[in-house]
Amino acid sequence: MMGSIMKEKNKKSRGSIAKEILFYVSEIIDEKSFSKRLRGSRLRVKFGIDPTSPDLHIGHIIPLRMLRRFQDMGHDAVLVIGDFTGMIGDPSERGNVRQVLTEKEVRDNMKKYVVQASRILDIKKCEIHYNGEWFFKKKFSFFADMFSKFTVQRVLERDDFQKRLQAGSDISVLEILYPLFQGYDSVAVKADIEIGGTDQKFNLLMGRKMQRRFGMPEQDIITLPLLIGTDGIKKMSKSFGNSINFSDTPNDIFGKGMSIPDNLLSSYYKLVDENFSEEKPPMESKKRLAFLLTELLSDKRKAEQAKKYFEDAFQKGKPRDLRDIAVHSMGDTGKAIGMSQSELRRLIKQGAVEFEGEKISSFSFEYPKDGVLRIGKKTFFQVKRKK
């Protein structure tokens, strides 16, 4: 398994791990306080994540690995899963109102989160909370008190909201309240330090303000760089269709790894091999990266099989050992391969779906016979046509 790749070696000194922490951060607030805290007693280090999709993607490795480093220094890792805030959805870097999820959708999404996070964290020594633990139990008087401590003007100062106001786009009241809910999580778990991506800076700062309003010492915050997705343009997100997910098949992971733009290789290599050298030919570097990513999320044997599949399918032009799916039309294909209808429609619109070498242009397509279905650049299925 990938433990030998990602999990920090216990023999590392606290000092060397501290240097690694400082090397990978984008910003620390407040640096003086943070340095003093590191030299002091055991800290409570928080990372929060909302279950807005069914599984984690490799962009989550960056904050999870940082949390693991604090664990290896002897500090308490506190993982907060937002079963309450996940229903609202974080408005960070959103150009429009996010769809509100139901409680059931959030519960279904978060089923795999702890298991997937355990691939990076020492989960037995991790303190895990769901923020519904405190929010679902609160009465209106609590929320009235919490909301009264802040003004709408202060919340609307965030860049995301300003851009939407200037563009004439709507901002829901729930989105305005979201930073307050996330900020209160830091009060509830008594966080000394909170970790998050650079897009989370406003929410992390709100945690400091919320703690101050509730008479607690302010947490220090660490922002980390965001991983650009496989499209080379937007931050990695399942909603953008540019993510490598923990639950992807080994063949999909390897194929997506091979599609990473050359200029992003070094940032992806930081997830699996910090000694990456750009002296090697891009194809050689990319194939090794794809192998390590596949090994990271599955195991070495499956990574070797995925590599062979890729070489047979794309370098020798002979895809084989394809997964069989029994389907009649494109309408029942999504369920058979574990892909949402909307994602499949998007790929068809982009011309990224073929049957027997011919592009499929309509979601109403019906399979005329058995044959090979290609979805995206790297994924093939053997269609067994249902009568």
C-alpha positions, -999 to 999 in steps of 0.1 A, spaced: 0 0 0 9 36 -2 18 41 35 55 40 28 52 68 2 30 93 21 32 87 58 60 105 75 89 86 91 87 87 128 125 89 130 123 125 117 131 151 144 105 177 154 129 204 140 131 188 105 93 184 104 88 220 114 111 231 86 90 211 61 59 228 74 73 262 69 86 252 34 53 242 20 30 269 34 17 299 14 11 321 44 10 320 82 -11 343 103 3 352 129 39 341 123 52 353 157 25 336 175 29 304 154 66 302 161 60 307 198 33 280 198 56 255 180 81 259 208 55 254 235 30 228 245 9 203 226 -13 220 200 -48 213 186 -45 215 148 -77 216 128 -86 208 92 -122 210 81 -138 195 49 -173 196 36 -187 164 20 -201 181 -11 -190 152 -33 -188 114 -26 -151 112 -21 -118 130 -17 -95 139 -46 -57 141 -46 -58 179 -40 -69 170 -4 -36 153 1 -18 187 6 -37 197 38 -40 161 50 -3 156 47 3 189 66 -20 176 94 0 144 94 32 163 99 18 180 130 8 145 142 44 133 138 55 163 159 32 150 187 4 175 183 -34 166 182 -49 164 147 -85 175 146 -105 165 115 -138 183 112 -163 169 86 -190 194 78 -222 174 78 -240 206 87 -220 232 66 -219 207 37 -256 213 32 -249 250 26 -217 247 6 -187 269 8 -191 301 -14 -153 305 -18 -143 312 -54 -179 306 -66 -193 328 -94 -229 319 -86 -252 304 -58 -242 269 -49 -270 243 -49 -281 234 -14 -276 197 -6 -301 176 14 -291 160 47 -293 126 31 -270 137 2 -244 149 26 -246 117 47 -242 96 16 -212 117 4 -193 115 36 -194 77 40 -159 72 26 -142 103 40 -126 89 72 -114 57 54 -99 78 26 -83 102 50 -67 73 69 -45 67 39 -26 99 49 -34 104 86 -27 82 116 -65 79 120 -63 61 153 -46 91 168 -69 116 150 -98 134 167 -127 133 144 -158 156 147 -189 162 125 -200 198 130 -236 187 132 -225 175 167 -229 211 179 -250 229 153 -279 204 151 -283 207 189 -283 245 191 -315 266 198 -324 297 179 -311 319 208 -276 305 202 -276 314 165 -291 348 172 -263 355 196 -236 343 172 -250 362 142 -253 394 162 -215 395 168 -209 402 131 -222 427 105 -232 419 69 -208 446 57 -178 427 72 -189 394 56 -195 410 22 -159 423 22 -147 390 9 -134 391 -27 -158 363 -39 -189 383 -29 -175 416 -42 -170 401 -76 -205 387 -77 -220 420 -65 -202 439 -93 -214 413 -118 -249 416 -106 -250 379 -95 -271 367 -66 -257 359 -31 -279 339 -9 -283 346 28 -270 311 36 -238 319 18 -233 350 39 -238 329 70 -214 301 59 -181 317 71 -197 322 105 -206 285 108 -171 274 97 -156 300 121 -175 286 150 -161 251 144 -128 265 156 -145 276 188 -162 242 193 -129 222 189 -107 248 207 -83 250 177 -49 265 182 -40 262 145 -62 258 114 -51 245 80 -67 253 47 -61 262 10 -54 298 -1 -90 300 -12 -101 295 24 -83 325 39 -114 345 46 -131 316 64 -99 308 84 -97 344 95 -133 343 105 -124 315 128 -99 339 146 -126 365 149 -152 340 161 -128 328 188 -121 364 199 -159 371 201 -163 341 223 -134 351 246 -109 325 234 -73 328 222 -72 333 184 -60 304 164 -31 308 140 -38 299 104 -18 282 77 -28 285 41 -15 260 15 -13 262 -23 -41 248 -43 -35 219 -68 -45 229 -103 -66 202 -119 -57 179 -149 -71 206 -173 -42 228 -163 -66 258 -157 -89 256 -127 -82 243 -92 -89 206 -88 -125 199 -82 -149 171 -90 -175 196 -102 -150 209 -128 -143 174 -141 -105 179 -136 -99 157 -105 -81 125 -97 -103 109 -71 -94 85 -43 -122 61 -56 -111 62 -92 -101 28 -107 -63 22 -111 -67 25 -149 -85 58 -146 -59 72 -121 -30 62 -144 -47 76 -174 -55 109 -157 -19 110 -145 -7 108 -181 -30 137 -190 -14 162 -165 1 191 -184 39 191 -185 42 225 -167 23 210 -137 45 180 -132 66 194 -104 35 204 -83 20 170 -87 53 153 -79 53 170 -45 25 147 -36 45 115 -42 82 123 -45 97 155 -32 130 147 -50 115 152 -85 140 163 -111 129 181 -143 160 167 -162 142 136 -173 121 136 -205 85 147 -199 70 113 -210 93 94 -187 85 117 -158 48 116 -165 47 78 -167 65 76 -134 42 101 -118 11 82 -131 25 51 -116 32 67 -82 -2 83 -80 -19 50 -88 2 32 -62 -6 60 -37 -44 54 -41 -43 16 -45 -12 -6 -44 20 -14 -64 5 -45 -81 -25 -26 -94 -3 3 -105 18 -21 -125 -13 -35 -141 -26 0 -149 7 9 -165 6 -22 -187 -30 -14 -196 -20 21 -206 10 9 -227 -11 -17 -245 -40 7 -251 -23 39 -260 13 32 -269 7 -1 -287 -29 8 -297 -43 -25 -284 -67 -20 -254 -74 -53 -238 -88 -68 -206 -116 -42 -208 -144 -41 -182 -176 -55 -196 -208 -35 -193 -243 -47 -203 -261 -17 -216 -287 -8 -242 -282 30 -246 -262 59 -234 -290 66 -209 -281 35 -188 -243 37 -194 -237 62 -166 -251 40 -139 -231 10 -153 -198 28 -151 -204 48 -120 -206 83 -137 -233 109 -132 -257 117 -161 -246 153 -161 -209 144 -163 -216 120 -192 -236 146 -210 -208 171 -206 -182 147 -221 -205 139 -250 -209 176 -257 -171 179 -257 -168 151 -282 -150 129 -257 -172 98 -260 -167 73 -289 -182 39 -298 -162 18 -321 -141 48 -331 -171 70 -340 -180 101 -319 -213 100 -300 -231 133 -304 -264 126 -286 -273 113 -251 -301 94 -267 -276 72 -286 -285 34 -286 -258 8 -292 -264 -10 -325 -241 -40 -315 -214 -51 -291 -182 -30 -293 -157 -8 -275 -168 24 -258 -142 51 -251 -149 78 -225 -124 106 -222 -89 100 -235 -80 70 -214 -110 49 -204 -124 20 -224 -153 -4 -218 -164 -35 -237 -201 -30 -244 -223 -61 -244 -255 -48 -260 -287 -55 -240 -316 -65 -261 
